[in-house]
Each structure stands twice: as structure tokens, then as C-alpha cells.
């Protein structure tokens, strides 16, 4: 059976050592090549190399290694190794995955040191005890891929070597976008998205909860500075400000942590801006321990503590761990923390796998003894040793009883990424063997001779691999060699027994099926107890309420501002708006300027008081006109009717009747037909009426001029001339209206801006020029009639109506000259009412001035309506 070895390098240290030289006395370089690393906190201890084949774990101790100190294991990261072991076991048990092939692995440590990383990487590639680069001597490791590391610096150091030998490298830590863009040559395979998605998630989270004034705690290294640089740029784009920025020293060693411990005032109260209720933390697991040590008081439940009760926003790199002297601490100050975590799902069988791990059942696991003693704070008795009463482990302790800071019974983001990375390599190997079997099978007896594989051959299969893992999620790399997964958003709930639970409350995923990149469920979030389950506020000052806008404070950050009322005509319906805005045309600002109220549609209707008054007036005058017409028809043969041209009088009375009725077209809701007819109808009817008046005055003048001896004007006196004047003058107005309707006809329109609280439903005249041409022509006829009547007012005649026509035209012209400025200065109903009033007033003036004297003579002074009286008047 062929054995293939994968190498998992640089798990975040689960164990470290204090004195490296003492541990490796015979090694020329102070590098413990078989040590494990699973986090940033280095406390002490030595562990041997581990190789896993089938279900058996065998640990080989290096000859030069000797136990000097009790090892201190970061117990929580033991699950990373167990996830790897779980995946290897499942693959090796599956006869269909890699038949006749057994996978194994080695785990080594980087110690966050470039020299150690390079040395360990070379040691993993070449012979275990000593190596000569590019020479393969003695027993060799059949290395096909490397998984690691967690930190970007470690991964880049590893890549310097793995890229030379074209060994596939799968990383399970996140990377800043600038770091990936700066890479030369082929990148490594990334099991988690780069930090671009995390930046997006942080901004979306702050905007969702409207936190604009936040504190920043950032580890003091290159990655921390890069984080600050990008985040501050994003803050300025999205209206968010940092209340303060505190750089956390890299206390990666125990002695450094202890040195800082004595300085409890390393962060003064000035950094704890009480208005910043949300703090963002960027770093590694040691960062949380550092914060817990120096920022939390000894009584973490003391609500008067400056930083107790803040909402802590943790980045993906952060992990809540307990180990060694820190196991006595709790995480109460991080109650309600919101964390961005690498996406994970519960893998079937993993919990049962963990529950079966017992010191008496598991053989050959060199980690288990140290892990068990550190996790349960007891000692496992060695064979032949006397058992102690108080601090002896029984070996039957339950892992699920451990607080979450020491161990969790599920895969976290890193463990899940390692699990998936193992399966990716296994599927790539399966695809490679399948391809070779199809193209170059070599039969040896009854089996297939599997030719030796080279690590570089795995690249083409990794790039195109795609499969569904055990929880149904698709595993495939995109064009940038990155796994298309997102980040989970979790909420931390703490318990009195120093344990905690992280509840998934949202996600950040660009490949979400529902299209929502950012999603969070506010209802299930548990906030710090200080806020009594109310959404915390994190802003520089009180929010500007709706109806107000922000006003910048001189010398302050943009997030610190005063509030000012919205200017007239503008509103704001949200808090903290930069500028108020104008309501849409169909709405107007409310009294408090915090919303828009729909405008009422307004037009001059028949049922409102003004409309009723105008309708009543128009109908009354129409009836009076009809009555006058009836009187004139009844007395058509009287001298006064014959003397004043009966035909023109009838035509004028009918025109006046229609003038009164045409005003009704201006009332009611404007429609397409009414808007199209009312102005042309009004113009034509009035032109006919004024033309009749002009014809009357013209005939009167011509009649007296014709009485002179030898006058040639006598032939112009008669009905034909009068009818010609009426027809010709009316035709000109009809032509103007026809051109108007043909080129730019009136139409119904909405005026949303003239009235503050109303939408005016009106008729748009279409062509304003044509409207005033029609009105102007009517005025020209009226002025001409006025002039002619004025000149003929003193001509001797018993029934000379030129004097009355003069008064009627004077009233007519006065009304319409007053109409134009009044019409232009009003809007809405007032504009329509002005025009109706002008129509009624001018028509009533014509009716009263011209026909009332005749009705007076006919009805009340019939003795004057005689031929004798007419002759006497002429003489």
C-alpha cells in the first residue's frame, strides 16, 4: 500500500517552549522542527512529531529532545489537529476515494519567526533530522501539499520556498487585499476570502446599526497598520469616524505579557471615550487576552468599569482562548460581542469523534496527555506512579463540560477550512490517479502500478476541482485561487461558568443565493447587559431628529455636529441627515418638517361656494338675455326695433347668451375635451358679439353720412354691409383658433408647485402666444367699436344707440384690461375665477348698456316707441 504524506504547517500554536536551546542541544540551529504551534501565546512545553496512518497515531520523539518543563498547551486549537485527523481518517476509510493509497501528515511550528519558518519548511520538504537543499538522501517524505499558515507573514515566508519547488500551498488564514495584489508569481490556494469582504461587512454592520463613532484597538504590526489604513479610508467615505485608535503591543511571549501586567494604567481613561459604545478589535488570539488583562477590572461584573458593557466587534483573526495562567479569567466584558468568523457548518460525525477521545482509549497521541492535563487542570498518572487524591485525572472527564475558551465541541472556521483543505487535496489526488489510470495504465500482475507523483502535478487538478463536501457545500476555487465562501457574523453570549456560546446572527457573502451580500437578524442579538436589551447608540453626539439636518462643528471630526432646523420648504424624515430635501411635487412638508403630506387635487368645482355663485350668476344672466331676446322678437315691428337693425340685435343677443353659457366650460374638473374647447369657444363667441357691436356703430355712422346731398356712401348702408362686417371679423378669429388648435392645442395639466398644499388641475393653454393673439384680436375689435361709437355718440337720432355702445365698450375694455395683470398674478382656482368673472362682467356690460334702454322704452315707456316720436326726434 502506497503511503502519501501531506504536511500541515503552522497551526496557530497549540504548544510552544520557553528555552529552545535546551531542547535542541545537538541541533546547530535553535529550531524545534517537530513542535506544534496553534496561536500567538507562547507559554512553554515540548511536543514530538506526529504522523497519522489509518486509525493509528504514532508519535516519534526526536533523539535530541528532552522534556524539561511542563508543557502549556493552547487547548482550544487542539481541535484544529483533530479536524485534520478526522478528515484523514474518513478519507483513508473510504475505499472509493483513494484505493491503495494512505494519507499521512506532519505538523510543525513557525514560532512567528521568519528564520524558523524557513528552516521548518525546508525540514518538512527534505529529511527530518538533517537536510541539504535539493538533495534527497535516505528516507524521504513523499510531500504533495502544504496546509498553512494562519498568519499572512508566515504564509508568505512559506511561499518563498514552496513556490521554488512548485508545491501546492493551501492557506486557512485571511489576507489583506494589498498583500495578495503585491504577490509575484502564482499565489497560494486560499480557503477563506481576503479581507476585502471583511471590510465590507464591518462598514455594513456599522451602517446597519448607525454606529458612527467607534473606537479602534489594533495590534501593533504591519497587518494592523494595513488594517487601519484601509478602514480609515472606508470610514471617511461612509460618514464614520474613529473616536480613538489604540495600538496593542505584540505581547507574544509570556515574559512580555507579565512585564506589561504590572502596568495596569497602560490604557488610561482618556482612551475610553464613553460616547463610543462600539469598539473594533483587530489582531490575534493574544489580542483578546491582552485586552482582558489590561482593560477589564478584576471585578469584570462591575458596571462602573469604563469599558464594561461596550459592544466589541471582533475580526476574523480573533479567537477567545484560555490557557495557563489565563484560565482563571472569564469573558464577561465581551458579553454581546459581534464577531466576523470564517464560515463553518456542523460536520456530521465530528462531535461523536470528539466524544470518543479518552486517554485510555486513544493510543499514541502525543498531544492528548498535555491537552488533557491543561484542559481539566489535573495530572494523568503515568504507569507505575501513585495516584494523587486531589489533582489526578480520572481519564473519563467529558470534553463537552469544558468552557468554550478551553475547547469547543464543533469545528470553528479554521478547523472547517482545514477539513475542507484535506478533502480538496484528496479529491485532486483522486482526479490525478483517475486521469493517469485512463491514459497510461501499466499492469503489474493483477494491480495497477501507480507511478510516483510529483507535487507540481497536483496544481492543474486543484485549480479545476469542484465537489460537494459532507454538509452539501460546493468546494471550488475561483479564478483568483480563492474559495468562494463568506464570513459568518456571530453574537457572543457569556455564562457565569466562564463559558460562552457564539450564535450565528448573520452573514457576509457575495455569492449568497438570495442576492443579499450582507444579512443580519437584529431580533436574536443579545446586547451587553448595560443596555437592557436596547440597541446601543455609538455616536459623537445626540442624533439629529427628523426635521433637522447636521451642521458641522468647526475643528471637530465630521461625525461631531450640531443640529439645525430644515429650511423652509424642505424636510428630513430620517435621523442624522446631511441635508434636508424638497418633497416630491405631489407632496408638501408637514408642520414639523419631518415628513411629506400628499397634496389635495384642486380645481374650481360646481359644488363649492365660489363655483355655485358663478354658476348662478351665469345662469341668471343667460335667462335675462333669453328674456330680452323674447321681448325683442315680440316687439320686432315697433319703430325702435326697426331703427336699430333687428338682425344685428338678434345676433348680438344670441352671442351674449352663448357668452354667458361659455363660462360654464371653465368650471368643473378640466378634461381633454373641455380644455380643448373652452378658450377657442370663448374667443369666437366674443368676437361675434363684438363684431355685431362694431357693425351696429358702423351702420349708424354710415347712415348719417349718407343723408348728406350727393353722398356716395348711401349705397353702403344696408344689411349686406352689416352682415359682411360680422362674418369677416368672426372669420379672422375662427382662423386664429383653427391655427391654435392645429399647432399647439390646450390640454389638461397638473401644476404641482404654484400652491403649497395643493395640486392644481388646470388647462394648459398650449401656445401662450396664440392665446394672447386670440385675446388681443378680441380687444382690437372692442377698441375699434369704442372709437367708432364714441365718434357717433352725438349724432341726432331718436334711437341713436351709439352713446350706449360707447359706454358698453368702455366697460368691456376696462374689464379685459384689468383681466390681464390679474390673470397673470393668480394661480389655480383664482385664475379660473378671474377669467369667468371677466366673461360675465364684460358680457353683462354689453347686455346692460345696449339693451336695457331699449327694454325700458318698450316695456315702461311705450309712448316713446312710435313713429311720431321718431320723426320729432329727428327734427
Secondary structure, DSSP 8 states (H G I E B T S, - for coil): -EEEEEEEE--B-SB--S-HHHH-TT-SS---TT---BSS-B------EEEEETTEEEEE--TT----S---B-GGGHHHHHHHHHHHHHHHH-TTTSTTEEEEEEEE--TT-HHHHHHHHHHHHS-SS--BTTB--SS---EEEEE--SSHHHHHHHHHHHTTTT-EEEE-S---HHHHHT--SS--EESS--HHHHHHHHHHHHHHHT--EEEEEEESSHHHHHHHHHHHHHHHHTT-EEEEEEEE----BHHHHHHHHT-TTSS-GGG--TT--EEEEES-HHHHHHHHHHTS-SSTT-TTSTTTT-EEEE-TT------GGGGG---GGGTT-EEEEE-----TTHHHHHHT--TTT--S-TTHHHHHHHHHTSB---TT----SSSB--S---GGGS-TTT--SS--HHHHHHHHHHHHHHHHHHHHHHHHHHH---EETTEE------GGGGHHHHHT-EEE-TTS-EEEB-TTSBB---EEEEEEEE-TTS-EEEEEEEEE-TT-TTS-SEEE-GGG----GGGTTS-----SS----TTEEEEE-TTS-TT-EEEEE--TTEE--SSS-SS-EE--TTEEE-TTSSSEEE-EEE---TTSHHHHHHHHHHHHHHHHHHHHHHHHHHTTTSHHHHHT-HHHHHHHHHHHHHHHHHGGGGSSS--HHHHHHHHHHHHHHHHHHHHHHHHHHHHHHHHHHHTSTT-GGGGG-SHHHHHHHHHHHHHHHHHHHHHHHHHS--EEEEE-SSSSSEEEEEEE-S-HHHHHHHHHHHHHHHHHHHHHHHHTTT---TT--HHHHHHHHHHHHHHHHHHHHHHHH--THHHHHHHHHHHHHHHHHHIIIIIHHHHHHHHT-GGGSSHHHHHHHH-
